[in-house]
Amino acid sequence: MNPNIDPTQKKKGTIKGVPSGDTVVFQGPPGKDGIPLEKTLRLNGINAPRLGDNEKQDEPLAYEAREFLRQRLIGREVFFYIENKFNDREYGRVIVDDEDVGALLLQEGLAKLLEDMKNKPYNYDKYREAQDSAQKKSKGVWSANAQKSVRTLAPIENPKKVLDKYKGTKLAGVVEEFRNGLFHVYVPELQSIIRITFPGIFIQVGNFKASQDVRMFLEATYLHRDVNINITNYDDKYNYFFGTITVNDNPKYNPIVELLKNGYARLTQSAVVELDAAEFKTAKAAQDEAQSKKLRMWSNFEGKKEGSATSAITGDKEFYGRVLEVHSGDTLTVENLAKGEVLRINLSNVRAPGVGNPKRNELPKPWGFEAKEFVRSQVMGI
């Protein structure tokens, strides 16, 4: 044991992440820059098989070991003890429901004791007994068939085919990480880790502080949690999906609203298409709240300048709307989604051939119908 560390000093923390079968991440308090701190703790003297990814195969039983630990610990408040430190790494033991999880892993054959340790774990004798029991029973890594227990992972070869097949259906998964504005979600049904983000919003990750801030915000709810995803679209240029991600133990959580309300994201120009009318109104109100409070990405937001031109009907110079009806090639009825107002708009400096009016015995002009159909095909429902 490290003579400068008291291995009997009990600490308490909430498990935010379980990246492998022998490592946990604790959620900490906000740091000086306002970004929450976190503490990574490796189980002392214990080594679990390593997880892979779409490009690198798991070691045998790596996924089973991580799931054994994750399902017991994620989101829970536990006791832990620090037994050793090496550089900036900390090693110790975690207690949940009065049991040492290291001993539980060894007992199931999902990890091994490290050999030739200078500083043995505090519960070394207990660990040795647990491992001996697993060996005698040929459990886990001690089984003759252990090498066959490898999770299948591979990149998705035809994302559009996946979209066509699963659009509108729920897919179970586990969020592995959030990086560069995208969630990385392991989906057993697809035997792959996919990249996915929310439709209708842009998440700010332009600099290190912003990316760390939003990562910590989302990880508190999503990291290593069981989720259901609903794929809605695919970006073939940047190779990621769009869709909803619902946390099983917090299904009412609305990530789009929370991100917008706290200034971590903004609505995109395509939001009126990608979100339905009710969702857009709620999202727009959340963004307005962040703008009024000048939160994060809106810290320099000035709002509408005095004296700027506005619509006589809505009071807005510019607004998000949805086209309800196309009357002709130059006239439309649009709903202001933020206010619920409906107004008729004539395209500025454009005059299309008329479509006629039977009530007034007006005949359609040449190309009038074609002009109306062209506009309708481009904007209807947008």
N, C-alpha and C positions, 0 to 999 in steps of 0.2 A: 504494500500500500504506500501511497505518497505520504511522507511524514508531515507535509504541510497542509494536508486535507483531512478533515474529520468525516469519515464515511458513515457516521451515525447521525449527521446533521440532516434532519428531515426538511424537505422543501415541498412546496405545492405549486402546481401549474396546470394549465389547460393544453391538452394535446391538439395542435393545429394541423400537423401533418405526420404521415408515416411513410417516408420515401422508400424504405426497405424493411426486411425482416429483422434488422438489428439496430435501427436508427429511428428516433422520433424528433419532432420539432415542436417546441413550446411557443405559444403566443405570449409576447411580452407587452409591457406598457409602451406608450408613445415615447420616442426619443426626443432629442433637442430640436430636431427639424420637423417634429410632428408625426413622423413615420413610425409605426409600431416596431418595436424590437422583437427579435425572435432568438431562441436558444436551441441549438442542435445538440442532442445527447446520443452518444453511441453506447449500446449496452456493453458494459465492461467485461472483457474476456470472452465474448461470444461472437461468433462469425456465422452469419446467415448467407445462403446463396445469393448471388448478384442478379438483379433484374436487368433485362435488355431493353431493346426498343424495336422499331420497325426494321432497323438495319442490323441489329446485333441480337443474337439469340439469348434468351434467359439461360441461366445455369439451372440444372434440375432442381425442382421444388422451390425456386426463388419466389414465384408468384404465390404459392401456397403459404410460404413463410410470411410474406408481406401481408397477405389477407388475414392470416391468423392474428397478427398483431394489430392491423388496421381496424378490423371489426370489433376488437376489444377496447381500443383506445381512442379512436378519432372523436374529437369533440368533448372528451371527458376530462374532468378535473382529477388529477392523480397525485400521489406522492412520489418523490424521486430523491435520490441521494447521489451526490457527485463523489466518485472514488479516486479519479485520476485525471490529470490534465497533461496534454502534450501539445506544445505551441498554443494554438488557439482552439484546440479540440478538447472536448470534455467527455469523460467516460463515467458511467455509473449504472445504477439499477432503477427500475420503475416498478412501483407497487400499485396494483389495481385490485379492488375487492379482496384486500389483505393477502394477495399472492404476488410473488416476484415473477414478472412476465418472462424474464430470462430463463428461469427454471421451467416454466411452462413450455417455452419453445424447445428447450433441450429434451424435455420429457416426451414431446411429440416427434422428435427426430427432425425438426425443422431448422436446426442450427447445430453447430459444433463448438466445443470449448477450444479456445486457442491453446496451443502447446507452447512449452518453454517460456511462460510468462514470468517476467521479473516481479511484476506487481499483480498478485493473484486477486481475483474478485473477492469482495467481502463475504459473499455466500458461496465460496468456491466448493466447499464440501457438499453443499446442497446441489450445486450445479453438477458436480461429478456424479452424484447419486442419480440425478435425473437423466444424464446422458447414458450412464451404464444401463439404466432401465430400458431406454429406447433401443440401445444396441442389442440387448438380450431379446427384445421383442421384434427386432428387425423393422423398426418403424422409421418412416421418413427417409432421410439420407442413408440410413443403415439397411434399407431394403434392397434386395437383389434387383428390383425393378425401378429403383430410384432414377436411373438415367432416362427412363421413358417419360417421367413426369416433367415435361417441358411445355410451357405455353407456346402456342403457335402465333406468331406475329409477322406481319408483312405489310408493305405499303399497298394501298388500294390501287389496283391497276386501271379500273374504269369508274372514276367518281360519278360520272353522269348516269351510269347504269345503276349505281347505288342510290343516287337521288331519285331516279324514276321508280325504283323498287320500294324505297322506304319513306318517301315524302308523305307526310301526314300521319305517320305511325310513330309510336314511341320505341326508342332503343335504349336499353339499360346500359349504363357505363360508369366509369370511375374517373374523376378529373385528376390527371396526373400532374399538371402544372398550368400556370398562366404565364405566357411569355410573349412579348412584342405584340400585345393586343389580341392574342389568340389563346383559346383554351386548347389544351392537348388532352383528349379524352380517350381512354381505353374502352373500346366497345367489343365485348366478347362475340356478339353476333357477327361482327365484321372481321374478327380476328386481326384487329388493327388499332393503332392509336391515330385518331383523326384530329385535324385542326379545325376549330369551329369558332365562330364569333356571333354576336347578336346582330340581327338586321336593323337597319334604320338609324344606327348611331355610329359615330367615330370615337373610339377610345383613345385618349391622349397618352402617348408613350414616346413623345418626341425627345425627351432628355432623361438622364438617369434618375433624377429625383422624381419626376412625374411618373416614370415607368415603375419605380419602386413603390411609390405611394399607391397607385392604382392596383399594383400586384398584391400588396398587403391587404388592401381593402377587399378585393375579391377572394383572396385565399382564405380569409377569415370565415367565409361562408361556403366556399366551393372545394378547397384543396382536399384531395383524397376522400371526397364524399361520394356516396352513391347518388347517381343522378339519372334522370330520363331526358334524352335529347329528342328533339323533333326537327329533322333536317328540312329546310324550306328552299334552299338554293345553293348554288355552287359557283365559286369564282375560279374559272379555268385559267385565268392569267396568273393568279398568285397561289392557286392550289389550296383552297380552304373552303369549308362549308359555312353557310349561314343557318341559324336555327335557334330554337329555344333550348334552354338548359335548366331543368327543374330539379332542385335538391329534394331528395325523398323525405328528409326529416324537416323541411321547411318549404312546403309546396306553394305557399302564398307569397313568398319572397319575389319581388318584381325587380330584377337586376337592371333593366333598362331605366326604370324610374329612379332607382337608387343611384345609379351612375350619373344620370343627368342632374338630379337634385343636388348632388354633392360636387358638381363641377368636374367630374372625371371624364365626361364625354359630352358630345354635342350631337344634335340631330343632323343627318345627312340630307341632301336635296332629294334623295329618293325615298325618304322616310314616309312620305304620304302614300307611296305605292306599297312599301314593304310592311307597313303597319296598318291595321284596320282603323276606321275613323275614331272609334272610342279609345283605342290604344294611343293613337297619335295625339288626341286632345290631352290625355293624361300625361303623355311624355312631354308635350310642348309646355304644359303648366309646370312640370318639374324643371325643365330647362329655364323657363322664365324666372323661377324662384332662385336658381343658382346665379343667373345673370344679375338679378336685383341685389343679391348678397355679395356679388363679385367673388365668387368662390373659385379657387384654383385657376382653370383655364380662362375664366372670365374676370380675372383680377384687374384687367385694364378695360373692361367693358364700359362704354359710355352711354349706351342706349340710343334711342332715336334723337337726332339733333333737332333743336328747336328751329322751326321755320321750314322744315323739309316738307316737300309736297306729299299730300295724302289723298286717299280716296274719299270722295264726298259721302259715300255710303258707309264704308267700314271704318274710316278714320285711319286706315293702314295704307302706307305707301307700298308695302310688300307683305305678303302673307302666304302661309301654306294653305293650299286648297285642293279640293277634289272636283273634277268636272262631272256635273250631273246630267247635262244635256247639251248636244250640239245642234243649234238651230240652222246654221248655214256655215259656209266656209269662213266667215268672219265674226260670228256671234255665238257665244257660249253662255251657259248658266253654270256658275261655280259656287261651291260652298266654302266659306272661310272656316276651316276646321277648328281654329282656336276659339272662335266666337259663336259658331253655329249659325252664322248668317248666310243667306243665299242671295247672290246678286247676278245680274246679267252683265256680261262684259263684251264690248266690241273691240276687236283687235285694232290697235293704233296704226294709222297710216296704211291700212290694208282694206281693200274692197273686193269681195268675191262676188261672182254672179249669183243672183237671187234664185231661191228654190221655189218661188211662187207661193200663192196663198189662195186656196180654193174658195175660202169664204168671201174673198174679195174678187174672185174670178181672175186672179193674177196667174199667168202661166209661168212655169219655171224658165229661167234663162239658160242658154247653152252652157254646158259645163257646170251649172249650179249644183246639180246632184253630185257630180264627181268631186267638186271642191268640198262639199259637206262631208262626203264619205271619207275623203282623205284626212280631214281634220279629225273626224270621229275615230278613225282607225289609229291615229297617233296619240290621242289624249283621253279618250273615254275611260272613265274610272280612275284616272290619275289625279 
